[in-house]
């Protein structure tokens, strides 16, 4: 029971933090992905956030991470369940696709 209460407080705290700073859900998702925090991404998903939400240029957080060459964010998003066959992923030039096609567990980064 205590674990459920603590988990609920973590989720509530994340949601409050997201709203308090006027951060979009997509920005929050990218932030936690760039930190390598798969658990936070999964918690956000459990309260209704979508890690595949599109921005105004029809890119997901995964596509943004690839374009930024942010390997940690790419691999974190993939391990959290990001859609690797989204339209924007298919449009990524082959030279960058190896980031998506050969993911490494985020904890393997130092």
C-alpha positions as CSV (number, residue, x, y, z in Angstrom):
1,X,0.0,0.0,0.0
2,X,2.8,2.4,0.9
3,X,4.4,1.8,-2.5
4,X,1.2,2.7,-4.3
5,X,0.9,5.9,-2.3
6,X,4.5,6.9,-3.0
7,X,4.1,6.0,-6.7
8,X,1.0,8.2,-6.8
9,X,2.9,11.1,-5.3
10,X,5.7,10.8,-7.8
11,X,3.2,10.9,-10.6
12,X,1.3,13.9,-9.1
13,X,4.6,15.7,-8.6
14,X,5.6,15.2,-12.2
15,X,2.3,16.4,-13.4
16,X,2.4,19.4,-11.2
17,X,6.0,20.2,-12.2
18,X,5.0,20.0,-15.9
19,X,2.1,22.4,-15.4
20,X,3.9,24.8,-13.1
21,X,6.5,25.7,-15.6
22,X,4.2,25.6,-18.7
23,X,6.1,22.7,-20.2
24,X,4.3,20.8,-22.9
25,X,3.8,17.1,-22.4
26,X,6.1,16.5,-25.4
27,X,8.8,18.7,-23.8
28,X,8.6,16.8,-20.5
29,X,8.9,13.5,-22.5
30,X,12.0,14.7,-24.3
31,X,13.5,16.0,-21.1
32,X,13.2,12.7,-19.3
33,X,14.4,10.8,-22.4
34,X,17.5,13.0,-22.6
35,X,18.1,12.1,-19.0
36,X,17.9,8.4,-19.8
37,X,15.0,7.9,-17.4
38,X,12.8,5.1,-18.8
39,X,10.9,4.7,-15.5
40,X,9.7,8.4,-15.6
41,X,8.6,7.9,-19.3
42,X,6.6,4.9,-18.3
43,X,5.1,6.7,-15.4
44,X,4.1,9.6,-17.7
45,X,2.5,7.0,-20.1
46,X,0.5,5.5,-17.2
47,X,-1.1,8.8,-16.4
48,X,-2.1,9.4,-20.1
49,X,0.9,11.1,-21.8
50,X,1.8,9.7,-25.2
51,X,5.5,9.4,-26.0
52,X,4.5,9.4,-29.7
53,X,2.7,12.8,-29.6
54,X,3.4,14.9,-32.7
55,X,4.7,18.5,-32.6
56,X,3.7,21.2,-35.0
57,X,6.1,19.8,-37.6
58,X,4.7,16.3,-37.3
59,X,7.8,14.9,-35.4
60,X,7.7,12.7,-32.4
61,X,10.1,13.0,-29.5
62,X,12.0,10.1,-31.1
63,X,12.5,11.9,-34.4
64,X,13.6,15.1,-32.5
65,X,16.1,13.0,-30.6
66,X,17.5,11.5,-33.9
67,X,17.8,14.9,-35.5
68,X,19.6,16.2,-32.5
69,X,21.8,13.1,-32.5
70,X,20.9,12.6,-28.9
71,X,21.7,8.9,-28.6
72,X,20.7,8.6,-25.0
73,X,17.2,10.1,-25.7
74,X,16.8,7.9,-28.8
75,X,17.6,4.7,-26.9
76,X,15.6,5.7,-23.9
77,X,12.5,6.4,-26.0
78,X,12.8,3.1,-27.8
79,X,13.1,1.2,-24.6
80,X,10.1,3.1,-23.2
81,X,8.1,1.9,-26.3
82,X,8.3,4.7,-28.8
83,X,6.9,3.9,-32.2
84,X,10.0,3.3,-34.4
85,X,7.8,3.1,-37.6
86,X,6.2,6.5,-37.3
87,X,6.0,8.6,-40.5
88,X,8.8,10.9,-39.3
89,X,11.1,8.0,-38.5
90,X,10.6,6.6,-42.0
91,X,11.6,10.0,-43.4
92,X,15.0,10.1,-41.5
93,X,17.9,9.8,-43.9
94,X,19.7,6.5,-43.8
95,X,22.9,8.1,-42.4
96,X,21.0,8.7,-39.1
97,X,18.8,5.6,-39.1
98,X,21.5,3.5,-37.2
99,X,20.5,5.4,-34.1
100,X,17.0,3.9,-34.3
101,X,17.9,0.5,-35.7
102,X,20.6,-0.5,-33.2
103,X,19.3,0.6,-29.8
104,X,21.4,0.2,-26.7
105,X,20.0,0.0,-23.2
106,X,20.2,3.5,-21.7
107,X,22.0,2.2,-18.6
108,X,24.8,1.1,-20.9
109,X,25.8,4.8,-21.5
110,X,28.3,6.2,-19.2
